[in-house]
């Protein structure tokens, strides 16, 4: 069986040998919700998982296309945008959101069998959380961005998921440091690789590729996992790049910076 997720909210199951349609799920978005491109769907056990244009995740039975569960990702008072599809690992479905609303984006987790919400990771730390002091004193409800445009990656060797929050949408308040003790304008976790335990939502480590991004450099793409020999040691390496066209290599277990590779496509450094 082959599954296709087309523009908007259509999921089709096709016979991989003949191309015959086996079933077709179509969701009519409510008034005011715009159809949007989704970058992936996920299959886990006997279900297919997909994000929707009105900010839900649906679980469909593989064999019939019947809706097993349907859950909103955001709060009813603040609908969310979804462009990347869900990531599923060890019984947890994780869906990232766009960060246009107050407080920015987040990664919402659900139980794969029932759709019950389990944990939420905010890509812009909330007041009192580590990293909240990196926003130049801007009130939390006025911070935006940190969108999760793609599904992220799961690494079975480290039992970690990796997401790459995008930049903020309002760079002006971050441009000039306040000079206040203990406050920076780095803007975590934008342009970072964040390693998360999928069972608990705990941040295990993070690495910020570009601090205080004023130019929308977007270190927000896929994270690739490879085994490489670095300085004579075998390492599990995470590779990712931003719009500038150079790659950073990190130790996937610890987040230790290992190297950068410039493809020679940029002209700003």
C-alpha positions in Angstrom: 0.0 0.0 0.0 1.2 3.5 -0.8 -0.2 6.6 1.0 -0.4 10.1 -0.6 -1.1 13.4 1.2 -2.1 16.0 -1.3 -2.6 19.8 -1.0 -5.1 20.7 1.6 -6.4 17.8 3.7 -6.7 14.7 1.5 -5.1 11.4 2.2 -5.3 8.6 -0.3 -4.3 4.9 0.0 -3.3 3.3 -3.3 -2.5 -0.2 -4.3 1.3 0.0 -4.8 1.2 -2.6 -7.6 -1.7 -1.2 -9.7 -2.3 2.4 -8.5 -6.0 1.6 -7.7 -7.4 3.7 -4.9 -8.2 1.7 -1.8 -9.7 4.6 0.3 -9.7 8.4 0.3 -10.0 10.6 3.4 -11.0 14.2 2.7 -11.4 16.8 5.4 -13.4 19.9 4.7 -11.8 22.8 6.6 -14.2 25.1 8.6 -14.9 28.5 7.3 -11.9 30.8 7.5 -9.3 28.0 7.5 -7.0 28.1 4.5 -5.9 24.8 2.8 -2.1 24.5 3.3 0.7 22.3 2.1 1.7 19.5 4.5 5.3 18.2 4.2 4.7 14.6 5.4 2.4 12.1 7.0 3.5 9.3 9.3 2.6 5.6 9.7 2.9 3.8 13.1 1.4 0.4 13.8 -2.1 0.2 12.2 -2.6 4.0 11.8 -1.7 6.8 9.5 -1.2 10.2 11.1 -1.7 13.6 9.4 -1.9 17.3 10.3 -4.8 19.4 9.0 -5.3 22.9 7.8 -7.4 23.8 10.8 -4.8 22.8 13.3 -5.7 19.2 14.2 -4.0 15.8 14.0 -6.0 12.9 12.7 -5.3 9.2 13.1 -6.7 7.1 10.3 -6.9 3.3 10.2 -4.5 1.9 7.7 -6.9 -0.7 6.3 -10.0 1.4 5.9 -9.2 5.2 6.3 -11.7 5.4 9.1 -10.9 8.2 11.7 -9.6 6.5 14.8 -9.1 9.9 16.6 -9.1 13.6 15.9 -7.4 16.1 18.2 -6.9 19.9 18.1 -3.2 20.7 18.4 -3.8 24.2 19.8 -6.2 25.8 22.2 -9.7 26.6 20.9 -9.1 30.4 21.5 -5.8 30.4 19.5 -5.8 28.1 16.4 -2.4 27.1 15.1 -0.9 26.7 11.7 0.5 23.4 10.6 2.8 22.9 7.5 5.0 20.0 8.7 3.4 16.7 9.5 3.6 14.6 12.6 6.6 12.6 13.9 5.9 9.3 15.6 8.2 7.5 17.9 7.7 4.9 20.7 4.0 5.4 20.9 4.1 9.2 20.9 2.8 11.4 18.0 4.5 14.9 17.9 3.1 17.8 15.9 4.9 21.1 15.5 3.2 24.4 14.8 3.8 27.8 13.3 4.8 30.5 15.6 2.7 33.5 14.5 0.7 33.7 17.8 1.7 35.2 21.1 4.4 33.2 22.8 5.5 31.5 19.5 5.4 27.9 18.4 5.4 24.6 20.2 5.6 20.8 19.7 2.5 19.0 21.0 2.7 15.3 21.9 -0.2 12.9 21.9 -0.6 9.2 22.7 -0.5 7.3 19.4 -3.3 4.9 20.4 -5.8 7.3 21.9 -4.8 10.8 20.9 -4.6 12.0 24.5 -2.3 15.0 24.9 0.8 14.1 26.9 3.3 17.0 26.8 4.1 20.3 25.1 7.5 21.9 24.3 7.5 25.6 23.7 10.2 26.7 21.2 10.3 30.1 23.0 10.8 29.3 26.7 8.1 30.5 29.0 8.8 32.8 32.0 11.0 31.0 34.5 12.2 28.3 32.1 15.8 28.1 31.0 16.4 30.4 28.0 13.6 32.8 28.8 16.2 35.4 29.8 17.6 35.3 26.2 14.8 37.5 24.8 16.2 40.9 25.7 13.5 41.5 28.2 10.6 41.3 25.7 7.5 40.1 27.5 6.7 36.5 26.7 3.3 37.2 25.2 5.0 39.6 22.7 7.5 37.0 21.5 6.7 35.3 18.2 8.3 32.8 15.9 10.3 29.6 16.6 8.1 27.8 14.0 8.6 24.1 13.4 8.3 23.9 9.6 9.2 20.2 9.2 8.4 17.1 11.3 11.8 16.7 12.9 13.8 13.5 13.2 13.9 10.5 15.6 17.2 8.7 16.3 16.8 5.2 17.7 20.4 5.0 18.7 20.1 7.9 21.1 16.3 7.7 21.7 16.1 11.4 21.0 14.0 13.5 18.6 15.6 16.6 17.0 13.7 19.7 15.9 14.9 23.0 14.4 12.9 26.1 15.4 12.9 28.9 12.9 13.8 32.6 13.6 11.5 35.1 15.2 9.2 37.4 13.1 9.9 40.6 15.1 13.7 41.2 15.2 13.6 44.9 16.1 13.2 44.4 19.9 16.2 42.1 19.9 18.6 44.3 17.9 20.1 46.3 20.7 21.1 44.6 24.0 19.4 46.0 27.1 22.6 45.7 29.1 20.5 44.3 32.0 22.4 41.8 34.1 21.6 38.2 33.2 19.7 39.1 30.1 20.8 38.4 26.5 19.4 38.9 23.0 20.2 35.4 21.8 16.5 34.5 21.3 16.5 30.8 22.2 15.5 28.3 20.8 15.4 30.0 17.4 17.9 28.7 14.8 18.8 25.9 17.2 18.9 22.1 17.2 16.9 20.9 20.2 17.2 17.3 21.4 14.1 16.1 23.2 13.2 12.9 25.0 10.0 11.7 23.2 8.7 10.0 26.4 8.7 13.1 28.6 9.2 16.2 26.4 12.4 17.0 28.4 15.1 19.0 26.6 18.2 16.9 26.8 20.5 19.4 25.0 20.4 22.3 22.6 22.8 24.1 20.3 22.1 27.5 18.7 23.6 27.8 15.3 22.9 31.5 14.9 22.1 33.8 17.8 19.8 36.8 17.4 19.1 36.2 13.7 18.3 39.5 12.0 18.3 38.1 8.5 16.0 35.1 8.5 18.8 32.6 7.9 16.4 29.8 8.9 18.4 26.9 10.5 15.0 25.2 10.4 15.4 22.3 8.0 15.9 18.5 8.4 18.5 17.1 10.7 20.5 14.2 9.1 22.1 11.5 11.3 25.2 9.7 10.2 28.1 7.7 11.7 31.4 9.5 11.0 35.0 9.3 12.2 35.9 12.8 13.7 39.4 13.4 15.0 40.0 9.6 15.1 36.8 8.8 17.0 33.7 7.1 15.8 30.8 9.6 16.4 27.0 9.7 15.9 26.8 13.0 14.1 23.9 15.3 13.4 24.2 17.4 10.3 22.0 20.4 9.4 22.3 23.6 7.4 20.6 27.0 7.1 19.9 29.2 4.1 23.6 30.3 4.1 24.6 27.0 2.6 27.0 25.6 5.2 26.6 22.7 7.5 27.2 22.2 11.2 28.1 18.8 12.6 27.1 18.1 16.2 27.5 15.1 18.5 24.0 13.6 18.4 24.3 12.3 22.0 25.5 15.4 23.7 25.1 18.4 21.3 28.9 19.0 21.3 30.0 21.2 18.3 32.3 19.1 16.0 32.8 21.0 12.8 31.3 23.3 10.1 31.5 22.8 6.3 31.1 25.8 4.0 29.8 24.8 0.6 31.0 28.1 -0.9 27.5 29.3 -1.8 27.3 32.2 0.6 28.8 35.7 0.4 28.3 37.2 3.9 31.2 35.8 5.9 
